[in-house]
Amino acid sequence: MPRYDADWIDSMLQPERRGAPPAEQTLTYLGLKAGQTVADVGCGPGFFTLPAARIVGPTGMVYAIDIEPKMLDLVRTRALAANLEHVEARRGERDRIPLGDATANLTICALLLHDVDDRAALIRELIRITARNGRIAVVEWIPDVHDPKPNRLQPQETASLFAQAGYPVLEVSPLGTRQYLLVAG
């Protein structure tokens, strides 16, 4: 059973746990600008959602997508508390992201792909919701030979999923000490 207690949620929001830079730094690196639309797929408690909303400002939009209602409730509460009225939380399904085609300038999929059974289907959905000149940013854990979790993906495995879908990978680079960032578009 997934863990959603206060301590776990707090740990999910800490850059130190992730071994990665703050979300704002990553979003700025990705070129996110005011007025753009972001889809944060697998948003969890909103590690990227709220910083993205601050960057895109009130002329932009951030869609927080998750299958867990508790995470969506938390994102809504946090967004309201921060006066970020341009965040919309939507419940996703395992096989469909609840957004129209070509909606997002930036689609974020952070620390989710390794937990999905049909990764190719998720990649197709990420591509479907991303605008023609948009980008997809995937953040994943760097596999460690001592890690007991067998579901971690090597960067080349993630890149291969995009190649199989016919979508160009622009870069793959370390993101801090424990994760990597793949940018496609």
Secondary structure as UniProt FT lines:
FT   HELIX           6..12
FT   HELIX           15..18
FT   HELIX           23..29
FT   TURN            30..31
FT   TURN            34..35
FT   STRAND          37..41
FT   TURN            44..48
FT   HELIX           49..56
FT   TURN            58..59
FT   STRAND          61..66
FT   HELIX           69..81
FT   TURN            82..83
FT   TURN            85..86
FT   STRAND          87..91
FT   TURN            94..95
FT   TURN            101..102
FT   STRAND          104..110
FT   HELIX           113..115
FT   HELIX           119..129
FT   STRAND          130..141
FT   TURN            145..146
FT   TURN            150..151
FT   HELIX           155..164
FT   TURN            165..166
FT   STRAND          169..175
FT   TURN            176..178
FT   STRAND          179..184
//
